[in-house]
Amino acid sequence: MTTTRLREQLGDRLVLPGDEHYDRTRSVWNAMVDRRPRMIVRCATADDVAAAVSLARELGLEIGVRCGGHSVLGMSVPEDGLMIDLTPMGAVTVDPAARRARVQGGALLGALDVAAQQYGLATTAGNVSHTGVGGLTLGGGMGWLARQYGLSCDNVVSYELVTADGERLRVTRDEHPELFWALRGGGGNFGIVTEFEFQLHPVGTRAYVAELTYPLEQAAAVLRGWRDLSADAPRQATFAAALGRGLVTVGYVWAGPTEHAADLLPALRSLGLPVTENVGELSYVELQTREDSPEGHAYRRYWKGHYVRGLPDEAIDAMVEHGDVDMGISLQAYGGAIAEVPDDDSAFSQRDAAFEYVAAARWSDAAEDAERMAVARRTAAAIESFASGAYVNALSDEGAAGVRRAYRPEKLDRLTAVKTAYDPENVFHLNHNIAPAARS
């Protein structure tokens, strides 16, 4: 198919090398990613998506799917392939009476938060507003509401999906139930979701943050005390900690009505002598956007992550030994409603985790790539013996070994069966891939 014919067929939805918006459209969150698709199709409807899939298959091109572009590997940007850009599909429609939101496949978390908060509603939706709803939700979806209402994927009522054959499906617990199961944590392996329908919850419009920062010499004792407080925390409170550059910050985020939000603060303050405090009330939308600036798109990035079922003193000591690294080590508490969903209810496979651990580096100079990545690997390796698995959205370059860490064997077998049924040729493989069964 010639470029002229493509232009006639797709109009300004087609972006080619040399076009005015080509470089901007192929740029993603990790500045290390500098791949050049042969073409980009900016999709405004599900029919556009189906047509783009068919076009890629006709031309024999790999398919990458862009929502928010937050994959640390930049998997939405296929070298010499076809990028399906969903960002024109960013609408969110809220039904406050039914407490439901319909969210197009290219929408960002911030659009969902703003639309739902007009009615004092929300659903679990990460903590960086320019993350794509699609990528977050298909991998599971952690956020400040998860301990109260479950992961993002636990709040999906239905999906509208384009398959590898270009077929459009509505997927619910009753319609294509195995596919519904797989989409709840199985990543982008099974098709392109053009619309999510979410359950919303009455959370109000306020939140509360308590963060206390201590010098590294107090880190071991402070983290032990923080861990113990987290075990008994109410579900409105999600405990979080950060370590690096000679400091440790511990605290919690309280999502929802704030009458009792400060009740945990005296115990937190008793853990040591902080050098700084960040304590106070803010709007829920402000909570969801406050990490946007440090998570901006100008940096080169790499990370390694683990799930841990507990945080023994030995794991804390191993973390503190790396507390002076020039990068961020973070912990976020799980439990609550996340753990109450039966394990076999969804593809998401780590509901017994107590904390998620991530060692994340960011820098600007390409000459530092190898060393920065090596430091992140060494830092995360220090507590790998305590890990129980990994979050698929926090995988980087682990390949098939990482996928095996994210899904227990019986779930991986079931996911493989769903993949074989809906994408037997592995058309959608630029992801943390679950390969279909080999054909006999």
Buried (B, 14 or more C-beta within 10 A) or exposed (E): EEEEEBEEEBEEBBBEEEBEEBEEBBBBBBBBBBBBBBBBBBBBEBEBBBBBBBBBBEEEBBBBBBBBBBBBBBBBBBEEBBBBBBBBBBEBEBEBEEBBBBBBBBBBBBBBBBBBBEBBBBBBBBBBBBBBBBBBBBBBBBBBBBBBBBBBBBBBBBBBBBBBBBEBBEBBEEEBEBBBBBBBBBBBBBBBBBBBBBBBBEBBBBBBBBBBBBBBEBBBBBBBBBBEBBEEBBBBBBBBBBBBBEBBBBBBBBBBBBEEBBEBBEBBBEBBEBEEBEBEBBEBBEBBBBBBEEBEEEBBBBBBBBBBBEBEEEBBBBBBBBBEBEBBBBBBBBBBBBBEBEBEBBBBBBBBBBBBBBBBBBBEEEEEBEEBBEBBBEBBBBBBEBBBBBBBBBBBEBEEEBBBBBBBEEBBEBBBBBBBBBBEEBBBBBBBBBBBEEEE
